[in-house]
């Protein structure tokens, strides 16, 4: 399902007739099958936008069963294990919506604790006057909500919530300030609108009767029991099994696409996809910057695609211009977004969407396999195991494993921050915005005992911004992105194995794919696109970008004259940070026109 929205009156009063059309118009303007339906009592109406291609995980949505409604955008994984837990009849061909329905009957408001996959759904229980809203473990699918009196609006885009009359459009000054400083709000449940809330990843929001919302976490990063094998090859074999299961669950479609670079993560996923689902027609797509950021990505991706027998398309993005989407206010996303390359991203995604309803993304193998520090290893592993694994790694490679001296990293960051201020134009946020708590704020989680750095990085606010940017409401393309390396089963396995040698320089990936990928890929170190930011800023300035108009709309958050100076004479990284001001300015202009 590409998008969905629901309006529900928790007092059970029938909804006003004009709300159905407002809800339908708030869906993204994408090719697809739109369905709108209402409950018998008229207190609930739901709209779905489905891909024109019939997809198995879209079946039975929305699901109405007496007093119960299941709506959302979802794809459930580990379905057989879930069916066993639900004691389903083996002859039943339950759809994902039916499994959610069964899970609610068995586990009530705690149903999401038992679910894996990419999902954002609601269950409306009319008999109990209860609304349950749940979002998947890593937040792949978006879920927003807001209220106007007894009426609740919930959906996959903020536009769904804002379609409900009475939902205020007032801005949250600190959230806007967070955007211009970082590129996203720092609180997981917050948007730039005071009255529109995000359901945080891995959380459930429950609204009972007319009571205030209750927020609870239904998933946490795994803390598995250790996995230890005598034969090192058993680690690679078990990892291949886990990864194949994660990839196979995501390929329940006749066709699929994958972003293919020359790096380890995407090529590993491509090889795994061919093994896990050979019946699915898989196509590969590569983004190339041959002169702006030359690399061997294109050559290696061609070699891998040829080896795996994949149709392969290479997009030349050398001529892409940063911020080109800003001149068309209708092209702006629902929320302010730090996406200078939004226009070329949409353009390249169009042929991908025409090819397949699902595209596999290789994020984020770097942080998944980031090795824990020596201190963390000593706290969580027997001393003899740590010493033995270090000695064997040193003997085999001639190098000591990564140590991770945190005090040195902290000192380096402190010195860098003391020298640099990349946002000198930022004003302080209104103190009142720091004091006002949202309706439902997620609790702070304790530090992960096995992989604290990994979990901090993999749960950072940037992930909500990334997943929002990949959502159909922003891309304006009928395609869903999925990230197998963020599967909880993959995380649980990686967190359970010895970090030395398996988390050193992606040793696990390289050994597991030894027979599947070319030697050049297996031996390739991490290769960033050097010089791409500098070239992008230089091209933007050469096209007159430094003279882009900036209005006083952004003055509550930034010093406009300082922004102009940075755009003219700042370093490339300072300019890229200042681009957020331009994006916010155009977004505010669009908001003014909408309100008028």
C-alpha positions as CSV (number, residue, x, y, z in Angstrom):
1,X,0.0,0.0,0.0
2,X,1.4,3.3,-1.0
3,X,-0.5,5.5,1.4
4,X,-3.5,5.5,3.7
5,X,-5.5,7.7,6.0
6,X,-8.3,7.3,8.5
7,X,-10.7,9.7,10.3
8,X,-12.4,8.3,13.4
9,X,-14.8,9.9,15.9
10,X,-14.0,8.3,19.2
11,X,-17.4,9.5,20.6
12,X,-19.0,7.2,17.9
13,X,-20.8,10.2,16.4
14,X,-21.2,10.0,12.5
15,X,-18.5,12.1,10.7
16,X,-19.5,15.1,8.6
17,X,-20.1,14.1,5.0
18,X,-17.5,16.6,3.6
19,X,-14.7,14.8,5.5
20,X,-14.6,11.9,3.1
21,X,-13.7,14.0,0.1
22,X,-11.1,16.0,2.1
23,X,-9.5,12.7,3.2
24,X,-9.4,11.4,-0.4
25,X,-7.9,14.6,-1.7
26,X,-5.1,14.4,1.0
27,X,-3.7,11.2,-0.5
28,X,-0.6,11.6,-2.6
29,X,-1.3,12.4,-6.2
30,X,0.1,9.1,-7.6
31,X,-1.1,6.6,-10.2
32,X,-2.8,3.9,-8.2
33,X,-6.1,2.4,-7.1
34,X,-7.9,4.5,-4.5
35,X,-10.5,3.0,-2.2
36,X,-12.6,4.9,0.3
37,X,-15.0,3.1,2.7
38,X,-16.8,3.9,6.0
39,X,-18.1,2.0,9.0
40,X,-21.7,1.1,9.3
41,X,-22.2,3.6,12.1
42,X,-20.4,6.4,10.1
43,X,-18.0,7.2,12.9
44,X,-15.0,6.0,10.8
45,X,-13.9,6.5,7.2
46,X,-10.7,5.2,5.7
47,X,-8.9,5.8,2.3
48,X,-6.1,3.7,0.8
49,X,-3.9,4.3,-2.3
50,X,-2.7,0.9,-3.7
51,X,-0.2,0.2,-6.5
52,X,-1.9,-0.5,-9.8
53,X,-0.1,-3.8,-9.6
54,X,-1.8,-6.3,-7.3
55,X,0.5,-7.0,-4.4
56,X,-0.1,-9.8,-2.0
57,X,0.6,-7.7,1.1
58,X,-2.1,-5.2,0.0
59,X,-4.8,-7.8,0.1
60,X,-7.9,-7.2,2.3
61,X,-7.0,-3.6,3.1
62,X,-8.9,-2.1,4.6
63,X,-10.3,-5.0,6.6
64,X,-13.7,-4.5,8.1
65,X,-15.0,-7.2,10.5
66,X,-18.1,-6.1,12.5
67,X,-16.8,-3.6,15.0
68,X,-13.2,-4.0,14.0
69,X,-11.2,-2.1,11.3
70,X,-7.6,-2.8,10.2
71,X,-6.1,-0.1,7.9
72,X,-2.6,0.9,7.0
73,X,0.4,0.3,4.8
74,X,2.1,-3.0,5.8
75,X,4.2,-6.0,4.8
76,X,4.6,-8.6,7.5
77,X,7.7,-10.8,7.7
78,X,8.3,-14.1,9.3
79,X,4.8,-15.0,8.5
80,X,5.0,-18.7,9.2
81,X,6.4,-18.1,12.7
82,X,3.6,-15.6,13.3
83,X,0.9,-18.1,12.0
84,X,2.3,-20.7,14.4
85,X,2.1,-18.2,17.3
86,X,-1.5,-17.4,16.3
87,X,-2.4,-21.1,16.0
88,X,-3.7,-20.5,12.5
89,X,-5.1,-23.4,10.5
90,X,-2.4,-24.6,8.1
91,X,-4.9,-24.5,5.2
92,X,-5.8,-20.8,5.7
93,X,-4.2,-18.4,3.3
94,X,-4.2,-15.5,5.6
95,X,-3.4,-12.0,4.2
96,X,-1.2,-9.7,6.2
97,X,-4.3,-7.7,7.1
98,X,-6.0,-10.9,8.4
99,X,-2.9,-11.7,10.5
100,X,-3.0,-8.3,12.1
101,X,-6.7,-8.9,12.8
102,X,-5.9,-12.2,14.4
103,X,-3.0,-10.7,16.3
104,X,-5.2,-8.0,17.8
105,X,-7.8,-10.6,18.9
106,X,-5.0,-12.7,20.6
107,X,-2.7,-10.0,22.1
108,X,-4.8,-6.8,22.1
109,X,-2.9,-3.5,22.3
110,X,0.4,-5.4,22.6
111,X,0.0,-7.1,19.1
112,X,2.9,-5.1,17.6
113,X,5.3,-6.8,20.0
114,X,4.8,-10.0,17.9
115,X,5.1,-8.5,14.4
116,X,8.1,-8.1,12.1
117,X,8.1,-6.2,8.8
118,X,7.6,-2.7,7.4
119,X,4.3,-1.4,8.6
120,X,2.3,1.5,9.8
121,X,-1.3,0.5,10.7
122,X,-4.3,1.3,12.8
123,X,-6.8,-1.0,14.5
124,X,-10.1,0.7,15.4
125,X,-12.1,-1.3,17.9
126,X,-15.6,0.3,18.0
127,X,-16.9,-1.9,20.8
128,X,-14.1,-0.9,23.1
129,X,-13.8,2.7,21.6
130,X,-10.1,2.0,21.3
131,X,-7.7,3.1,18.6
132,X,-4.3,1.4,18.3
133,X,-1.6,2.9,16.0
134,X,1.6,1.0,15.5
135,X,4.8,1.6,13.5
136,X,7.5,-1.0,12.5
137,X,10.7,-1.5,14.5
138,X,13.0,0.7,12.4
139,X,10.4,3.2,11.2
140,X,10.4,2.3,7.5
141,X,6.7,3.4,7.1
142,X,5.5,6.8,8.2
143,X,2.6,7.2,10.7
144,X,1.2,10.6,11.8
145,X,-1.8,11.5,14.0
146,X,-3.7,14.5,15.3
147,X,-7.0,15.3,17.0
148,X,-9.7,17.9,16.7
149,X,-12.1,17.3,19.6
150,X,-13.2,13.7,19.6
151,X,-12.2,13.1,16.0
152,X,-8.8,11.5,15.3
153,X,-6.9,11.8,12.0
154,X,-4.2,9.2,11.4
155,X,-2.2,8.3,8.2
156,X,1.0,7.9,6.3
157,X,1.5,11.6,5.6
158,X,1.0,14.9,7.5
159,X,-1.3,16.0,4.8
160,X,-3.8,13.3,5.9
161,X,-3.8,14.7,9.4
162,X,-4.1,18.3,8.2
163,X,-7.1,17.4,6.1
164,X,-9.2,17.3,9.3
165,X,-10.7,20.8,10.1
166,X,-9.7,22.0,13.5
167,X,-6.1,20.6,13.4
168,X,-4.0,23.7,13.9
169,X,-1.3,24.7,11.4
170,X,0.7,26.6,14.1
171,X,4.4,25.8,13.8
172,X,6.5,24.4,16.6
173,X,9.4,26.9,16.8
174,X,11.9,24.5,18.3
175,X,11.2,21.8,15.8
176,X,11.7,24.4,13.0
177,X,14.9,25.5,14.7
178,X,16.0,21.8,14.9
179,X,15.4,21.5,11.2
180,X,17.6,24.5,10.2
181,X,20.3,23.3,12.6
182,X,20.3,19.6,11.9
183,X,17.9,18.8,9.0
184,X,15.2,17.2,11.2
185,X,13.4,17.6,14.5
186,X,15.4,16.0,17.3
187,X,12.3,14.6,19.1
188,X,11.0,11.3,17.6
189,X,7.4,12.2,18.1
190,X,7.5,15.7,16.8
191,X,6.9,17.5,13.5
192,X,7.2,21.2,12.7
193,X,3.4,21.4,13.3
194,X,2.4,21.6,17.0
195,X,-0.8,19.6,16.4
196,X,0.6,16.9,14.2
197,X,2.5,14.1,15.9
198,X,4.6,11.3,14.5
199,X,4.3,7.8,15.9
200,X,8.0,7.0,16.7
201,X,9.5,3.9,15.2
202,X,8.9,0.8,17.3
203,X,6.1,2.4,19.2
204,X,2.4,2.0,19.7
205,X,0.0,4.8,20.4
206,X,-3.3,3.8,22.1
207,X,-6.3,6.1,22.5
208,X,-9.0,4.7,24.7
209,X,-12.4,6.4,24.8
210,X,-11.7,10.1,25.0
211,X,-8.6,9.6,27.3
212,X,-5.2,11.2,26.5
213,X,-3.0,9.1,24.2
214,X,-0.7,6.4,25.7
215,X,2.6,5.8,24.0
216,X,4.6,2.6,24.6
217,X,7.6,1.0,23.0
218,X,6.9,-2.4,21.5
219,X,10.3,-3.3,20.2
220,X,13.9,-2.7,21.3
221,X,17.2,-3.4,19.7
222,X,18.0,-7.0,20.4
223,X,20.3,-8.2,23.2
224,X,20.8,-11.8,22.0
225,X,22.6,-14.7,23.7
226,X,26.1,-15.2,22.3
227,X,26.5,-17.3,19.2
228,X,29.7,-19.3,19.1
229,X,30.8,-21.8,16.5
230,X,34.0,-24.0,16.4
231,X,34.2,-23.7,12.6
232,X,34.4,-20.1,11.4
233,X,32.6,-21.2,8.2
234,X,29.5,-21.8,10.3
235,X,29.2,-18.1,11.1
236,X,29.1,-17.3,7.4
237,X,26.7,-20.0,6.6
238,X,24.3,-19.0,9.4
239,X,24.5,-15.4,8.3
240,X,23.6,-16.3,4.8
241,X,20.5,-18.1,6.0
242,X,19.4,-15.2,8.2
243,X,20.0,-12.6,5.4
244,X,18.3,-14.8,2.8
245,X,15.2,-15.0,5.0
246,X,15.1,-11.2,5.5
247,X,15.5,-10.6,1.7
248,X,13.0,-13.3,0.7
249,X,10.3,-11.8,2.9
250,X,10.8,-8.5,1.1
251,X,10.4,-10.0,-2.3
252,X,6.8,-11.2,-2.3
253,X,6.3,-9.5,-5.7
254,X,6.7,-10.6,-9.3
255,X,9.4,-7.9,-9.9
256,X,11.8,-6.1,-7.7
257,X,14.6,-3.5,-8.1
258,X,17.8,-2.9,-6.2
259,X,20.2,0.1,-5.9
260,X,23.6,-1.3,-6.9
261,X,26.9,0.4,-6.3
262,X,30.3,-1.2,-6.4
263,X,30.4,-1.5,-2.6
264,X,30.0,-4.6,-0.4
265,X,26.5,-3.9,1.0
266,X,24.4,-3.6,-2.1
267,X,26.3,-6.2,-4.1
268,X,25.8,-8.7,-1.2
269,X,22.1,-8.0,-1.2
270,X,21.9,-8.4,-5.0
271,X,23.6,-11.8,-4.8
272,X,21.4,-12.8,-1.8
273,X,18.2,-11.8,-3.7
274,X,19.1,-14.0,-6.6
275,X,19.6,-16.9,-4.3
276,X,16.6,-16.2,-2.0
277,X,14.0,-15.5,-4.7
278,X,15.2,-16.7,-8.1
279,X,11.6,-16.6,-9.4
280,X,11.4,-12.8,-8.9
281,X,12.5,-10.7,-11.8
282,X,15.2,-8.4,-10.3
283,X,16.6,-5.3,-12.0
284,X,19.6,-3.3,-10.8
285,X,20.1,0.5,-10.9
286,X,23.3,2.5,-10.4
287,X,23.8,6.2,-9.7
288,X,27.0,7.5,-11.3
289,X,28.9,10.8,-11.1
290,X,31.7,10.2,-13.6
291,X,33.2,13.7,-13.5
292,X,31.7,15.2,-10.3
293,X,32.8,12.3,-8.1
294,X,34.7,9.7,-10.2
295,X,34.9,6.2,-8.7
296,X,34.9,2.5,-9.7
297,X,31.3,2.1,-8.7
298,X,30.0,2.0,-12.3
299,X,32.6,-0.6,-13.5
300,X,32.1,-2.8,-10.5
301,X,28.3,-2.6,-10.6
302,X,28.4,-3.6,-14.3
303,X,30.6,-6.6,-13.4
304,X,28.3,-7.7,-10.6
305,X,25.1,-7.3,-12.6
306,X,26.6,-9.3,-15.5
307,X,27.7,-12.0,-13.1
308,X,24.3,-12.3,-11.5
309,X,22.4,-11.9,-14.8
310,X,20.6,-8.8,-13.8
311,X,19.2,-6.1,-16.2
312,X,21.2,-3.1,-15.3
313,X,20.6,0.7,-15.8
314,X,23.2,3.4,-15.0
315,X,22.0,6.9,-14.3
316,X,24.5,9.7,-15.1
317,X,23.9,12.4,-12.5
318,X,26.7,14.7,-13.4
319,X,24.3,17.3,-14.6
320,X,22.0,17.2,-11.6
321,X,21.6,20.7,-10.1
322,X,21.1,21.1,-6.3
323,X,17.9,22.7,-5.1
324,X,16.3,22.8,-8.6
325,X,13.0,21.7,-7.1
326,X,12.6,24.8,-5.1
327,X,11.3,27.0,-7.9
328,X,8.1,24.9,-8.2
329,X,6.2,25.3,-4.9
330,X,3.9,22.5,-5.8
331,X,6.9,20.2,-5.9
332,X,7.7,20.7,-2.3
333,X,7.3,17.8,0.2
334,X,4.7,17.9,2.9
335,X,7.3,18.8,5.6
336,X,10.4,20.9,5.2
337,X,13.1,18.6,4.1
338,X,16.9,18.7,3.7
339,X,17.0,17.1,0.2
340,X,19.0,19.3,-2.2
341,X,18.8,16.5,-4.8
342,X,15.1,15.9,-4.6
343,X,14.4,16.7,-8.2
344,X,17.0,14.2,-9.7
345,X,16.0,11.6,-7.1
346,X,12.4,11.8,-8.3
347,X,13.5,11.7,-11.9
348,X,15.7,8.6,-11.6
349,X,13.1,6.9,-9.4
350,X,10.4,7.1,-12.2
351,X,11.9,4.3,-14.3
352,X,12.6,2.2,-11.2
353,X,8.9,2.5,-10.2
354,X,7.8,1.6,-13.7
355,X,10.0,-1.5,-13.4
356,X,9.0,-2.8,-9.9
357,X,6.8,-1.9,-6.9
358,X,9.7,-2.5,-4.4
359,X,13.3,-1.4,-4.4
360,X,16.0,-2.8,-2.1
361,X,18.3,-0.3,-0.4
362,X,21.6,-1.3,1.1
363,X,21.7,1.1,4.1
364,X,23.3,0.7,6.6
365,X,25.9,-2.0,6.7
366,X,28.6,0.4,8.1
367,X,26.8,0.9,11.4
368,X,25.4,-2.6,11.5
369,X,28.9,-4.0,11.5
370,X,30.6,-1.2,13.4
371,X,32.8,-2.9,16.0
372,X,32.3,-2.2,19.7
373,X,35.1,-0.6,21.6
374,X,37.6,-2.6,23.7
375,X,35.9,-1.5,26.9
376,X,32.5,-2.7,25.6
377,X,34.1,-6.1,24.6
378,X,35.6,-6.5,28.1
379,X,32.3,-5.8,29.8
380,X,30.4,-8.3,27.6
381,X,32.8,-11.1,26.7
382,X,35.1,-13.3,28.7
383,X,38.6,-11.9,28.9
384,X,40.1,-15.0,27.4
385,X,37.8,-14.8,24.4
386,X,38.7,-11.1,23.8
387,X,42.5,-11.8,24.1
388,X,42.2,-14.9,21.9
389,X,40.2,-13.2,19.1
390,X,42.6,-10.2,19.1
391,X,45.6,-12.4,18.9
392,X,44.2,-14.5,16.0
393,X,43.2,-11.3,14.1
394,X,46.6,-9.8,14.6
395,X,48.4,-12.9,13.4
396,X,46.1,-13.3,10.4
397,X,46.2,-9.7,9.2
398,X,49.2,-8.1,10.7
399,X,47.0,-5.4,12.2
400,X,45.4,-4.9,15.5
401,X,41.6,-4.7,15.6
402,X,39.9,-1.4,15.9
403,X,40.1,-0.3,19.5
404,X,37.7,2.6,19.7
405,X,39.3,4.9,22.2
406,X,36.2,6.9,23.1
407,X,38.1,9.6,25.1
408,X,40.2,10.3,22.0
409,X,37.2,10.6,19.8
410,X,35.4,12.8,22.2
411,X,38.4,15.1,22.5
412,X,38.7,15.3,18.7
413,X,35.0,16.2,18.4
414,X,35.3,18.8,21.2
415,X,38.2,20.5,19.4
416,X,36.5,20.4,16.1
417,X,33.3,21.9,17.5
418,X,35.3,24.6,19.3
419,X,36.9,25.6,16.0
420,X,33.8,25.2,13.8
421,X,30.4,26.8,13.8
422,X,28.7,25.8,10.6
423,X,25.4,27.5,11.5
424,X,26.5,31.0,12.7
425,X,23.2,32.3,11.4
426,X,21.0,30.3,13.7
427,X,18.9,32.1,16.4
428,X,18.0,30.5,19.7
429,X,14.6,28.8,19.8
430,X,11.7,30.2,21.9
431,X,12.3,28.9,25.4
432,X,8.6,28.2,25.8
433,X,8.9,25.4,23.1
434,X,11.4,23.6,25.3
435,X,9.0,23.6,28.2
436,X,5.9,22.3,26.6
437,X,5.7,18.5,26.4
438,X,4.0,16.7,23.6
439,X,0.9,14.6,24.2
440,X,2.9,11.4,24.1
441,X,6.7,11.5,24.4
442,X,8.8,8.4,24.1
443,X,10.9,7.5,27.1
444,X,14.7,7.6,27.0
445,X,16.0,4.1,26.5
446,X,19.0,2.8,28.5
447,X,22.3,2.3,26.7
448,X,22.5,-1.0,24.7
449,X,24.9,-3.4,26.6
450,X,26.4,-5.0,23.5
451,X,26.5,-2.4,20.8
452,X,25.9,1.0,22.3
453,X,27.5,3.0,19.4
454,X,25.6,1.0,16.8
455,X,22.3,1.5,18.5
456,X,22.8,5.2,19.0
457,X,23.6,5.6,15.3
458,X,20.8,3.3,14.1
459,X,18.2,5.0,16.2
460,X,19.3,8.6,15.5
461,X,16.7,11.2,14.3
462,X,18.3,11.1,10.8
463,X,16.5,7.8,10.1
464,X,13.1,9.4,10.3
465,X,14.2,12.0,7.8
466,X,15.6,9.3,5.5
467,X,12.5,7.2,5.6
468,X,10.3,10.2,5.1
469,X,12.4,11.2,2.0
470,X,11.9,7.6,0.6
471,X,8.1,7.6,1.2
472,X,5.8,7.9,-1.8
473,X,4.3,11.1,-0.4
474,X,7.8,12.7,-1.0
475,X,9.2,10.7,-4.0
476,X,5.8,11.0,-5.8
477,X,6.5,7.6,-7.3
478,X,4.6,4.3,-6.9
479,X,7.5,2.4,-5.3
480,X,8.3,1.3,-1.8
481,X,11.8,1.2,-0.4
482,X,12.9,-1.6,1.9
483,X,16.2,-2.1,3.9
484,X,17.0,-5.7,4.6
485,X,20.1,-4.9,6.7
486,X,17.8,-3.1,9.2
487,X,15.8,-6.3,9.7
488,X,15.7,-7.2,13.5
489,X,16.7,-10.8,12.7
490,X,19.9,-9.6,10.9
491,X,20.7,-7.2,13.8
492,X,20.1,-10.0,16.4
493,X,22.6,-12.3,14.6
494,X,25.3,-9.6,14.1
495,X,25.0,-8.5,17.8
496,X,25.4,-12.1,18.9
497,X,28.6,-13.1,17.2
498,X,32.2,-12.2,18.2
499,X,33.0,-8.7,17.0
500,X,36.6,-9.7,16.3
501,X,37.0,-10.7,13.5
502,X,33.5,-10.6,12.1
503,X,32.8,-6.9,12.6
504,X,36.3,-5.8,11.5
505,X,36.3,-4.2,8.0
506,X,33.0,-6.1,7.1
507,X,34.8,-9.4,7.4
508,X,31.4,-11.2,7.9
509,X,30.1,-9.9,4.6
510,X,33.3,-10.7,2.7
511,X,33.5,-14.3,3.9
512,X,29.8,-14.9,3.4
513,X,30.0,-13.7,-0.2
514,X,33.3,-15.2,-1.1
515,X,31.9,-17.5,-3.8
516,X,29.2,-15.1,-5.0
517,X,31.0,-11.8,-5.8
518,X,34.0,-10.8,-7.9
519,X,37.4,-10.6,-6.1
520,X,37.5,-6.8,-6.8
521,X,34.4,-6.2,-4.8
522,X,35.4,-8.5,-2.0
523,X,38.8,-6.7,-1.6
524,X,37.4,-3.2,-2.1
525,X,37.7,-0.9,1.0
526,X,35.1,1.6,2.0
527,X,35.2,4.2,-0.8
528,X,33.4,7.5,-0.2
529,X,32.5,9.8,-3.1
530,X,35.4,12.3,-2.6
531,X,34.9,15.8,-3.8
532,X,31.2,15.5,-4.5
533,X,30.1,18.2,-2.1
534,X,32.7,20.7,-3.3
535,X,31.7,20.1,-6.9
536,X,28.0,20.4,-6.1
537,X,28.4,23.7,-4.3
538,X,30.8,25.1,-7.1
539,X,28.2,24.3,-9.8
540,X,25.4,25.8,-7.7
541,X,27.4,29.0,-7.3
542,X,28.4,29.2,-10.9
543,X,24.7,29.1,-11.8
544,X,24.0,32.1,-9.6
545,X,22.8,30.2,-6.6
546,X,24.4,32.5,-4.1
547,X,22.1,35.2,-5.2
548,X,18.9,33.1,-4.4
549,X,16.3,35.3,-2.7
550,X,15.7,34.8,1.0
551,X,12.6,36.3,2.5
552,X,12.0,37.5,6.1
553,X,9.8,34.5,6.7
554,X,12.8,32.7,8.1
555,X,13.9,35.6,10.3
556,X,12.4,34.1,13.5
557,X,15.0,31.3,13.2
558,X,18.0,32.7,11.4
559,X,19.9,35.9,10.7
560,X,19.2,36.4,7.0
561,X,22.2,38.6,6.3
562,X,24.6,36.1,7.8
563,X,23.0,33.3,5.7
564,X,23.6,35.4,2.6
565,X,27.3,35.9,3.5
566,X,27.7,32.2,4.1
567,X,26.1,31.4,0.7
568,X,28.5,33.8,-1.0
569,X,31.8,33.0,0.8
570,X,31.3,30.1,3.1
571,X,33.0,26.7,2.8
572,X,31.2,24.0,0.9
573,X,30.0,22.3,4.1
574,X,28.8,25.7,5.5
575,X,26.9,26.3,2.3
576,X,25.2,22.9,2.4
577,X,24.1,23.6,5.9
578,X,22.8,27.0,4.8
579,X,20.8,25.4,2.0
580,X,18.3,24.2,4.7
581,X,17.4,27.9,5.2
582,X,16.5,28.2,1.5
583,X,14.4,25.0,1.6
584,X,12.6,26.2,4.7
585,X,12.0,29.6,3.1
586,X,10.3,28.1,0.1
587,X,8.3,25.7,2.2
588,X,7.0,28.6,4.4
589,X,6.0,30.4,1.2
590,X,4.1,27.4,0.1
591,X,2.4,27.2,3.5
592,X,1.4,30.9,3.2
593,X,-0.2,30.3,-0.2
594,X,-2.1,27.2,1.1
595,X,-3.5,29.1,4.0
596,X,-4.5,32.0,1.8
